[in-house]
Amino acid sequence: MRYGPGTATGTMLAVEPRSSGPTMPHRDGLFERVDTVAVVEAVYAEAADTEQWLGGLIRAMGPGIEHVATMASVFSVAGSTIVEAVIGSHGLSASELTVATAREVGPFTKAWKLCPLVMASAHSAVDVKQFGASQLLRGHGVEPADYVSFTAFDPVGRAISLAFALPRVAVPTAKDQRRAAKLAAHISAGYRLRSRQAVALSSALDAAAAILNPDGKLLHAEGPAKAPSAGTSLRQAARDIDQARSKQGRVDTDLALETWRALVSGTWSLVDFIDSDGRRLLVARENAPVPPPAERLSTRERQVVAYAVVGQSQKLIAYTLGLSVSAVSTHLASACRKLGVASRAQLTAALGWGKAVGATLPTKR
């Protein structure tokens, strides 16, 4: 069969708020009603530009969160500045939002690094009513009581923020934080993939390392993807994704999210492709994170360490990279041994990467 360009999947809708009145978020958590599978699908869906991509993420997540307004942006973690895109509801312009939110980005940067789901009321010394975004929204008859900022960052220093203005102060649950961390891993991978591609995600096969049926049948592979171990991992990942997206899989979205990992073997992302016969296939694209250089560490060790020094658990690092927890533990221990350190604080100091978290590195978790 000849594989050629396919058709776009999905339709982008305008970003508008979901009116909620005075209702509190669901008592079981902010994310209890979020279709996490739909959010992950939006991460890897085709979009013409970053603004449209951010809008798709808001549209996928928004219906499950009681909110009165939305905002989204891509900013620099180091500089705490908007670097690529910013969008908002209520017809707010990018320039208005950029200026209005600039002062709020800085105070949250540390909290965002350590926790992907942050409440403004709990992490800011500034009254929420005094936020630049609140002042803008007030002009549209909206008075937020709190903001939840959902943020995904990448070792290259970019962060993607999805913010929802809430009608009342709310507190995320531990389950919310776990869901947010996994969704953040996908959003970071999706942004990284978009940044690497000069064409839409679901078009052209020039960059494909492998092509699979949704049931896991490997149709084509090249380069490292031809290795038997890589083929096994890719086939299993394709089956896991297909199960997560099925009607039965969506019954338990937490299990589906756990099954659909952010990468395969620390190397590939699997994205939809519609072939010339109208069949949906999965294409494996190289999408490994590129952390800062470290002379004595291997590429995989640098990838693991990049997430460890900002506080991610070994279990979350394994999910983010698509590795086993034991593999992450081994790479982390090896990096520490090579550098002669025993804590994340010492590890960060030895490498000069960002700010130390300071938690002792266990041998296993």
N, C-alpha and C positions, 0 to 999 in steps of 0.2 A: 504493500500500500504506500502511496505517496502522501506525505504529510505536508500540508500547506497552511497558509494563514486562515484562521477561523473567524467567527463572528464574536462581537463583544458580548459578555455575559453580564446581565443586570442593568438596571436603569438608575441613574443618579437623580435623587430628588432634592428639592430645595431644603436647606436647613432651617427649621422653624421650631420654636419651643413647644413642649407638650404641657398644656395648661393643667395645673394640679390643684389650684386653690390652696387652702390651709392644710391639706392632708400631709401627715408625716410619712416618710419613706416606710416601706414594709417592715413590720416589727422583726422579721427574721433577717433583716439586713438590706443594705442599699442595692445589692446585686441579686437579690433573691429572684426577681422577675426578669432579669436580663437574660436574653437568649445568647449565651456565650458562644455557641456554635455559629450563630449569625454574625456575631462580631468578628470571629476569626475568618469567616468567609469574606467579610468586607475588607479585612486586612489584605487579603491576597487577590481581591477583585480588580479588574481593569479600571483605571481612572486616568483622565487626560492630564491632570496635574495634581500637585500636592493639595491645593485647596479643595478640589473635588474629592480627593482621597480622604481628607479629614472630614469632609461633609458626610461621606459614606460611613465612617466610623461613628460619628455622632448619631446618624439616622439608625444605625444598627443597635447602638447602646441605649439611646434616649428613651424608647418606649418602655423600658423596664425600670426607669428611674424617675421618681416624682420630681419635677423641676419646673422652673419658670423662665429659664433662659439658658443658652449654651454658648460656649466659646471653645476654640481649639487653636493651637499654635505649634510651631516647631521653633525651639530656641536653643541657644548655646548654654551648656551647663556651666562652663568655665566663666563665660562673660555675662551670664544671666540676661541675654538680650535675644530678641526675636531675630531669627536669621533667615527664615525662608517664607513662612506663610502664617497668617492669622485670619480666622473667620469667626463670625458670631451671628446670633439670631437678632431679631428685631431690626434688621436693616442696618446694624452698626457697621461702619466702614472699617477696613483694615487699618487705616491710619489712625482713626479714633481709638480703636482697641489697642494698637501698639503703644500709643502714648499713655493711655489710661491704665494699662496693666504693667507698664515698665517697672514701676516702683514695687509692685507686688511680687515680681518674679524672683528678685534677689533673696528676700527672707525665707522663701520656700525651698530654695535650691538644695540645702542640706537635708531637709525633711524629705524632699522628693527622691534624693539618692537612696535614702535608707528605707523609704516606705512609699510604694507606688500609689497608695490611696491616702490622700491628706485632706483633712477638714480645715478650712480657713479659720474657723472660730477657735480651734484647738492649737493652731501653730502660728498665729500672728498676734503681735502686740497691738496691731491696728484694728480699731473697730471695723467690722465688716461693712457697716454703713458708709464708712469713709473711703472704701476702696474706689479706685478710679472707675472700675467696671460698674460698681453700684451706682455711682453718680451718673454715669451714662444711662443705665437702665431706668433710673428714677425718672429721667426725662421721657421714658416710654410707659410710665405708669407701673413699673415693676420694682418691687422692694425686696430684694433677696435677704434672707436671714442668715444664710450660710452658703458656702461653696464647697463642693467636693471636687478635688483636682485629681484626675487619674493620669499618671505620668509614666511613660516608658522611656528609658534612656539606653544609649549604646556606648560601648567603650570609646568610640571615636569622639564623644563629647557632644552629641546631639540628643535632644530630648523632645518627645512628642507629648503634648499636654492636651487632655480633653477635660474641660471644666463645665460643671453643671451648677447653676445657681438654684438653691433650694428654698422652699417657702418657710422652713423652720430649721433650727439647729439640729443636726443629726450626728450620730456616732456609728461609724462602720463596725461591723462585727469581725471576729477573727476569720470567719469564712469569707467575708468580703475581701479582706486583705489577701487571702490565698488565691481567690479568683483573680483579683487585680494583678497580682504578681505574674500569674500565668498568661493572662491577656497581654500584659506589658511585654512579655517575652516575644509574643507573636507580633505585636505592633512594632517593636524595635526591629525584628527580622523583616517585616514587610516594608518598613521605611528604608532599611539598608538595601533591600532587593530593588526597590524603586530607584534608589540613588545610583545603582550600578547599571541599570538598564537604560539604553537610549531609545528603546521602543516600549510599547505597552506590554504589560506582563503576560498577556495571553496571546500575543502575536509573535510570529517568527520562531524558528527552532534552532537558530544558529548557536545560541548559548546553552542548549539543552545537553545536560550530561547523561540523561536517561529519559525514556518515555515509557510509561506504564499504563495499563488498564486500571480502572478503579478497583478491580478485584485483585490487584497485585501482580498480574502477569507482566513480566518485563518484555517490552517490545524492542527496545533499542538501548544500548549503553556504550559509552566511550570513555577513554581516559581512566581515572581512578574508579569510576562507577562500574567498570567492567570486572573489578575484583569480586570474587565469590562472596566475601563477607559484606561488601558494599551492596551487592545485588540482594542478598538476604535481608539486609536492613531496609533497603528501599521498598522491597516487596511487602514487608511487614508494615512499614509506615503507610503505604498506599491502602492496605486493608484496614488499618486502624482509622485512617481518615474517612474511608467509605462507611465504616461502621458508625463513626461519630456523627456523620451527616445524615444517616438514615433516620426514618421515622422512629424506629425503636431506640436508636442511639440518643435522639434528642429528648427522650423521656427523662433521662438523668443527665442534665447538661454538665454537671460537675465531673461525672465519669467521662463524658465525651471530651471535655476540655483536658482532662488528665491524659486521655488516650492520644489526642491530637497534639503532638509535641512540636515545639517551635522550629527545630532543625532535625535533620537525619544525620547521625554520626558526626555532628559538629561541622557539617560541610554543606548540605543541600537543603533547599526549601522546595516543597512540592506545590505546584500551582496548576490551576485548570488550563486546559487547552482544548478548543473545539477544532477537530480536524476537518478536512475538506468533505468528508462524508457526514458531518454533523455529529460525530461521536465525541463524547467528553473523555479526554485523557488527562493524565497527570504528567507534568514535565518537571524533572529535577533540575534546578538551577543552582550553581555554586553560590553560596551566600554566607560563608563563614565570617564571623566578626573579625575585625582587624584591630587588635589592641596595640598600644604603644610598644616600641621595640624594647627588648631586654636581652642583652648579649648572651647570657648564660642559659636562657630558658628556651625550650622548644616552642613551636607555634601553639601546640595544644596547651602546654603549661601556661603560656601567656594568656590564652583565651580564658582558662579557668581562673587564673589569678585576677584578671581584669574584673570579673564579677565578684570574686571573693573579697577584694579590698573595698568594695562599696556595700558590704554587709549581706550579700546573698548567701543563703544556706547551701550546703552541698547538694541537697535535694533539688533546690530551685535551679542551681547551676546545671545539674544533670538534665532537668526539663528544658532549660533554655538552649542547651547545646545538643540535646538529643543523645546524651551519653548515659551510661549507667552510673549510679551513685558511687560504686566501688572504683570506677575509672576516674571520676572526679577526685575522689579521696587520694588515689594514687598519684595523680598529676599534681595535686596541691602539696602533698607530702614531699614529692620529688623537687618541686620548686623551692620549698622551704629548706630542704637539705642542701641544694645547690647554693642557696644564698646565705645559709647559716643563720636562719631566723626561726622563731617559734610562735609568733603571733601575727595577726593581720596588721597590727600597727607597725611591727618591725618589718613585715613584708612590704608594706606601702612605703615606709621610709627608705628601705634598701633600693627600691625601684624608682622612687621619686614620683609616684603616680598619685595625684590628688591628695585628699585628706584621709588619714588613717581612721579605721573604724574601731580598732582596739580590742576586738574579741579574740580570745585564744583559739587557735586552730586545732580542732580535734583530729585524731587520726581517722575516725569514722563517724558517720552520722546517719 
